[in-house]
Amino acid sequence: MHFAHRAVALPLAGLAILLSGCNEPATSTSAAPVRDMPASLAGELTSQSDVNLNDGSRTQSFALQLQAGTLYRVSSSGALQQPTLLLLSEDSRLISGPRAEQLYLQPEQDGIYRLAVSGSNASDFGPFRLELSTAEVTSDGELEPGAEILGRLQSNGGKGGNRYTLTIAEQGLYELVLRSTEFDTVLKLRGPGLNRTDDDGAGGTDSRLLTQLQEGSYQVIAGGIDTADEGIYSLSFKRWEMPEGISLSAGDQLPLGEERTGMLTGHPQTYTLAIEQAGLLQLSMRSDDFDSLLELNGQGINTRDDDSGGDRDALISVAVEPGSYRVKAAQLDGVDGMFTLSAELTQVAMLGDGIAAGETRVGRLMSGQPTSTQLSISEAGLYRITLRSSQFDALLGLQGAGLEEQDDDSAGGTDAQLELWLDAGDYQLSSGSYGDEGAGSFVLSVSAAL
C-alpha cells in the first residue's frame, strides 16, 4: 500500500510547520481520532512520513481534546532520539513549544488541539511513545521537606518570581533545586542571617542551593534570569544527609600527610594547621563540583590561590616556619559541593648559589631584586625548571650556551615553568617577579622532563 507524504508550510512566527493526519492513506477522508487526556500515544517517523519544511525532518501529529487551565505534561521515549514537540490550535496557531523530549501544555480555552512530533533533523527516524498526564501547578504557599512541585512563572513586571515559605523544625543541611526547560532559572533563599542566590548550580541553566538551615521561617523565590521569563518549572526541597566523616564545624584540625573531605554549603570552611618544623608546605584543594579557592594565613604569610593545581583546583606552595596557621577553603563560582583538602610538609634546603637537576630549593625574593642562581647540568637532556610562589607573580629566566629564555605563567596560575633541551654545562637562572613588583618566598625546582 502506498502512503502519501505531504509537505505543507504554515507561517508561525517564521517557523514552517507541517501537520499530518497521522499518516493516513492519501485516499482516506477520515479525520484523525481525537484522544482524551491522559493518554499514551505511539507512532513512528519513516521516510513515508510527512515533511517539515522548516528543516526537512519527518513529522506526525495527533488530535487532542484539552481543557482550559489544566496543565498537561508530555514526555517522550523510544528509539527516536530527542524528538521535537509542539502544540497547535485547530487553526494552526502555535500554543506551546517547540521543545525537545518534554512539553508542558496549558491551553486557555477548551477545544481540540494538535500535538506534532518531529525529528531533530532530516535523518532522524524511528518509533516513539508519548505519555500524557495532567499535573498540578503550585506557584506559591508552604514547601514541606521532601516536596517536589511544578510551578508556572509568568511575566511578573519586576516582582522577582514566585514566592514560597519554608518552616524548618530541625536544624540541618537542606537542598533546593529549581529546573526548567523553558527559561534560565534563578533561585533565592532568604531568612535570618541568610541571603543566598544561585543561577546555574544544578548544571546548565538550572539552579541549586545546598545550605545549613537553623530552626525558623524562610522565603524561597523561584524566578528567571530575566523578569520577562515565563514557563513551567520544577522545584524540589529535601533534607540532605551529611556524608560520613564530614564536619562543618569551623576550626577543625587539618593534619599533615592526610586528606580531608569537606563540603561547602554557602560559606567557606576553615581549618587550623600546626607546623612544628620549617619546610616546604604544599597545600592542595580539589573539587569536581566548583572552582576551588584556597587561602593560608599565619606567621607573616597571607596568600591565596584558585587554579595553580590545574583546571579548577587550587595549590599553595610556600616555605613555612613553625607555628599555627589558618586554612580557608572556599569557591569562586558560588556553587556548593564536595572538596578534598591535603597538606604536605617537606624539609627543603635554602637556595644558595647553585642548584642541580633533581633538586628543589626554597628562596626569598626581595622587592625589585631578582635572585640569580647557577644551574649545573651534568648530562644533556630535556629538563623542566619550575618557579612557584603564592606571594607574587613568578618570572623565570635562563641564560647560557646560546640560550636566553623567559616564562611567566606556564606552570599554571601565576607560576612559571621552562621545559627545554639543555646541553651539559652551566647556566644562570633568574628567579623574579613580573614587573619586579613582588616579594616573598618561592620554590625553585629542576627535574628531568619525562
C-alpha positions in Angstrom: 0.0 0.0 0.0 1.3 3.4 -0.9 1.2 6.2 1.7 1.5 9.8 0.5 3.8 12.2 2.3 2.6 15.7 2.1 4.7 18.9 2.6 2.9 21.9 3.9 4.4 25.1 5.3 2.5 27.0 8.0 3.7 30.5 8.8 4.1 30.7 12.6 6.4 33.5 13.6 8.9 32.4 11.0 8.5 28.7 11.8 7.3 26.5 9.0 5.4 23.5 10.4 3.7 20.6 8.7 0.6 18.9 10.2 -0.4 15.5 9.1 -3.5 13.3 9.6 -1.4 10.7 11.5 0.0 9.3 8.2 -3.5 8.3 6.8 -3.6 6.9 3.3 -3.9 9.6 0.6 -7.2 8.2 -0.5 -8.7 8.3 3.0 -11.1 11.1 4.0 -11.4 10.1 7.7 -10.2 12.5 10.3 -7.5 11.6 12.9 -9.1 10.2 16.1 -9.4 12.7 19.0 -7.6 11.5 22.1 -8.9 12.3 25.6 -6.4 13.1 28.3 -4.4 11.5 29.9 -3.3 9.1 27.1 -0.4 7.0 25.8 0.4 7.6 22.2 2.7 5.7 19.8 4.0 6.4 16.4 6.9 6.1 14.1 8.8 8.5 11.8 9.8 6.9 8.5 10.7 8.0 5.0 7.0 7.9 4.2 6.1 10.4 7.0 5.1 14.0 6.1 7.9 16.5 5.7 8.5 19.5 8.0 9.6 22.2 5.5 11.3 24.2 8.3 14.2 21.7 8.5 13.3 18.7 6.3 12.6 16.5 9.2 9.7 14.0 9.2 6.7 14.7 11.4 3.5 13.1 12.7 0.6 14.7 14.6 -2.2 13.7 17.0 -5.5 15.4 17.8 -6.1 16.0 21.5 -9.2 17.1 23.5 -7.9 19.6 26.1 -9.5 21.6 28.9 -8.8 25.2 29.6 -6.5 25.9 32.5 -5.3 22.3 33.0 -1.6 21.7 32.9 -0.6 18.7 30.8 2.8 17.1 30.7 4.0 15.3 27.5 7.1 13.1 27.9 8.7 11.1 25.0 10.5 7.8 24.9 11.6 5.2 22.4 14.2 4.8 19.6 13.5 8.3 18.2 16.2 10.4 19.9 15.2 13.9 21.3 12.1 14.5 19.2 10.8 18.0 18.9 7.3 18.5 20.3 4.8 21.4 19.8 1.1 22.1 20.2 -1.1 24.0 17.7 -4.7 25.0 17.7 -7.2 23.8 15.2 -6.5 26.9 13.1 -2.7 26.2 13.3 -1.7 28.8 15.8 1.3 27.9 17.9 0.2 27.3 21.5 3.2 25.7 23.2 6.8 24.7 22.1 8.7 23.7 20.2 10.6 21.7 23.0 12.8 18.7 22.9 11.6 15.4 24.6 9.2 17.1 27.1 6.5 19.6 26.7 4.0 21.3 29.0 0.6 22.4 27.8 -1.8 24.7 29.5 -4.5 25.9 26.9 -6.6 29.0 27.6 -9.7 27.5 26.0 -11.4 24.1 25.8 -11.1 22.5 22.4 -9.3 20.2 20.1 -5.6 20.8 19.6 -2.9 19.0 17.5 0.3 17.7 19.1 3.1 17.4 16.5 6.2 15.2 16.8 9.2 15.8 14.5 12.8 14.5 14.3 15.6 16.8 15.4 17.0 16.7 11.9 16.1 15.3 8.4 17.9 12.0 9.1 16.0 11.1 12.3 13.7 8.1 12.0 12.2 5.6 14.4 9.4 4.6 16.7 8.3 6.8 19.7 5.9 6.8 22.5 4.3 9.8 24.2 3.0 9.7 27.8 0.5 12.4 28.5 -0.7 13.2 32.0 -2.2 16.1 34.0 -0.2 17.9 36.6 -1.0 20.2 39.4 0.6 23.7 39.5 1.7 25.2 42.8 3.1 28.7 42.3 3.1 29.8 46.0 2.5 28.6 49.5 4.3 26.4 52.0 7.1 24.0 50.9 7.4 20.8 53.0 10.7 18.8 53.2 10.5 16.1 50.6 8.3 18.2 48.3 8.7 18.2 44.5 6.2 20.5 42.8 5.6 22.1 39.4 5.1 25.8 39.2 4.3 28.3 36.4 6.3 31.5 36.1 4.5 34.4 34.4 5.9 37.7 33.3 5.9 39.5 36.6 6.7 43.1 35.9 9.8 43.1 38.0 8.3 41.3 41.1 11.2 38.8 41.1 9.4 35.4 40.7 7.1 33.1 42.6 7.4 33.1 46.4 7.2 30.1 48.8 7.7 29.8 52.6 9.8 27.2 54.5 9.4 26.3 58.1 12.4 24.5 59.5 11.6 22.5 62.6 15.1 20.8 62.9 18.5 22.3 62.2 20.2 20.5 59.3 21.6 20.5 55.8 18.9 21.2 53.2 18.8 21.2 49.4 16.6 23.3 47.0 16.7 22.6 43.2 14.9 24.6 40.5 14.8 23.3 37.0 13.1 24.4 33.8 13.5 23.6 30.1 11.7 26.9 29.2 13.8 29.6 30.8 17.1 30.2 32.7 16.3 29.8 36.4 17.3 31.9 39.4 16.8 30.5 42.9 16.8 32.7 46.0 16.7 31.8 49.7 16.1 34.5 52.4 15.9 34.1 56.1 17.5 35.1 59.5 21.1 35.9 58.7 20.8 34.2 55.3 20.7 35.8 51.8 21.6 33.3 49.1 21.1 33.3 45.3 22.1 30.7 42.7 21.8 30.8 38.9 23.2 27.6 37.4 24.5 25.4 40.3 22.4 22.4 39.2 24.1 22.5 35.8 23.2 24.1 32.5 20.6 26.8 33.3 19.2 25.1 36.4 19.7 26.3 40.0 20.6 24.6 43.2 21.2 25.7 46.8 22.7 23.4 49.5 22.9 25.1 52.9 22.7 24.7 56.6 19.4 26.0 58.0 18.6 26.8 61.6 15.1 26.4 63.1 12.9 29.2 61.8 11.0 30.5 58.8 12.5 31.2 55.4 11.4 32.5 52.0 12.1 30.8 48.7 11.9 32.8 45.4 11.7 30.8 42.1 12.4 33.1 39.1 14.1 33.6 35.8 17.3 35.5 34.8 15.0 38.0 33.0 11.9 39.5 34.6 10.1 38.7 31.3 10.8 35.0 31.5 7.8 32.7 31.5 7.2 28.9 31.7 6.8 25.8 33.7 9.5 24.8 36.3 10.0 22.0 38.9 11.1 22.9 42.5 12.3 20.3 45.0 13.1 20.6 48.6 14.7 17.9 50.8 16.8 17.4 53.8 20.3 16.3 52.8 22.1 13.6 54.8 25.6 14.6 55.7 28.2 12.1 54.2 30.1 10.1 56.8 33.3 11.7 58.1 32.4 15.3 57.1 32.2 18.0 59.7 31.0 21.6 59.0 32.5 22.9 62.3 34.8 25.9 61.9 38.4 25.4 63.0 38.8 21.7 62.7 42.4 20.4 62.7 44.0 19.7 59.3 46.7 17.1 59.9 49.8 16.9 57.8 50.1 14.0 55.4 46.3 13.1 55.4 43.4 14.0 53.2 40.3 15.6 54.5 36.9 15.6 52.6 34.8 18.7 53.2 31.7 20.4 52.0 30.8 24.0 51.1 27.2 25.0 51.9 27.1 28.7 51.3 30.1 29.8 53.3 33.8 29.0 53.5 35.1 26.1 55.5 38.0 26.9 57.9 40.7 24.7 59.4 43.7 25.1 61.7 47.2 23.8 60.7 50.0 23.2 63.1 53.6 23.4 61.8 56.3 22.1 64.1 59.4 22.5 61.9 60.4 24.7 59.0 59.9 23.3 55.5 58.1 23.5 52.2 54.3 23.3 52.6 52.2 22.0 49.7 48.5 22.8 50.4 46.1 21.3 47.8 42.3 21.7 47.3 40.5 19.7 44.6 36.8 19.6 43.7 34.7 18.2 40.8 31.8 20.5 41.8 33.2 24.0 41.8 36.2 26.3 41.1 38.4 26.0 44.3 39.7 28.9 46.2 42.3 28.3 48.9 43.8 30.8 51.5 46.6 30.4 54.0 47.3 32.9 56.8 49.7 32.9 59.7 53.3 33.6 60.7 53.6 36.5 58.3 52.0 34.6 55.4 48.8 35.9 53.8 48.3 34.2 50.5 45.5 32.7 48.3 45.2 30.7 45.1 42.5 29.4 42.8 43.9 27.5 39.9 47.6 26.6 40.3 46.6 22.9 40.9 45.4 22.6 37.3 42.0 23.0 35.8 39.8 24.5 38.7 41.9 23.1 41.6 44.0 25.2 44.0 47.6 24.7 45.1 49.7 26.8 47.5 53.4 26.0 47.7 55.2 28.1 50.3 58.1 28.0 52.7 56.8 28.0 56.3 58.2 28.4 59.8 56.9 26.6 63.0 53.6 28.0 64.3 49.9 27.9 63.9 48.2 28.7 60.5 44.6 29.2 59.4 43.4 27.5 56.2 40.2 28.7 54.4 38.6 26.5 51.7 36.1 28.5 49.5 34.9 28.7 45.9 35.0 31.3 43.1 31.8 30.4 41.3 29.3 30.3 44.2 28.4 26.6 43.6 28.2 24.3 46.6 29.6 20.8 46.8 32.4 18.5 48.0 36.1 19.0 48.0 39.3 17.3 49.1 42.0 19.1 51.1 45.5 17.9 51.9 48.7 19.4 53.4 52.2 18.0 52.9 55.4 19.3 54.6 58.8 18.6 53.1 62.2 19.6 54.5 63.9 21.5 51.8 67.3 23.3 51.9 67.5 27.1 51.3 68.6 28.2 47.8 72.3 29.1 47.7 74.5 30.0 44.8 73.7 26.9 42.8 71.1 24.2 42.0 71.4 20.9 40.1 68.9 18.6 38.3 66.7 16.6 40.7 66.9 19.3 43.4 64.3 21.6 45.0 65.2 24.7 46.9 63.4 27.4 48.9 64.3 31.1 48.4 63.1 34.5 49.3 62.7 37.4 46.9 63.2 41.0 48.0 61.0 43.6 46.2 62.6 44.6 42.8 65.6 42.3 43.2 65.6 39.0 41.2 67.7 36.2 42.5 70.4 34.7 40.3 71.4 31.0 40.7 73.8 28.8 38.8 72.3 25.7 37.2 74.7 22.8 36.6 73.8 20.2 34.0 76.0 17.1 34.0 74.2 15.3 31.2 72.4 16.6 28.1 68.7 16.1 28.0 65.2 17.6 28.3 64.7 19.4 31.6 61.8 21.1 33.4 62.5 24.1 35.6 59.7 25.4 37.8 59.4 28.6 39.8 56.4 28.7 42.2 55.2 31.3 44.7 51.9 32.0 46.4 53.1 35.5 47.2 53.9 37.0 43.8 53.6 36.5 40.1 56.7 34.4 39.2 59.0 35.3 36.3 61.7 32.7 35.4 64.7 33.3 33.2 67.5 31.1 31.9 70.7 32.2 30.1 73.7 30.2 28.8 75.1 28.1 25.9 73.5 30.5 23.4 70.1 30.3 25.1 68.1 33.2 26.5 64.6 32.0 27.7 61.9 33.5 29.9 58.5 32.4 31.2 55.7 33.9 33.3 52.8 31.5 33.8 53.4 28.1 32.0 53.1 26.2 35.4 49.5 27.4 35.9 48.1 30.4 37.7 51.0 32.8 38.4 53.7 30.2 38.5 56.5 29.9 35.8 58.0 27.0 34.0 60.6 26.3 31.3 60.8 23.0 29.6 63.7 22.8 27.2 66.7 20.8 25.9 69.9 21.6 27.8 73.4 20.5 26.9 75.9 19.7 29.7 77.3 22.8 31.2 76.5 25.8 33.5 73.5 28.1 33.1 72.2 31.1 35.0 68.7 31.0 36.4 66.8 34.2 37.3 64.0 33.9 39.9 62.0 37.1 39.9 58.5 38.6 39.8 56.5 40.1 36.9 57.3 43.8 36.7 59.8 43.4 39.6 56.9 44.3 41.9 56.7 41.1 44.1 58.3 39.9 47.2 58.2 36.8 49.4 59.2 33.1 49.5 59.4 30.9 46.4 60.2 27.3 45.4 62.7 26.6 42.6 62.9 23.0 41.3 64.8 21.3 38.4 63.9 17.9 37.1 64.3 15.7 34.0 61.2 16.0 31.8 59.6 12.6 31.2 
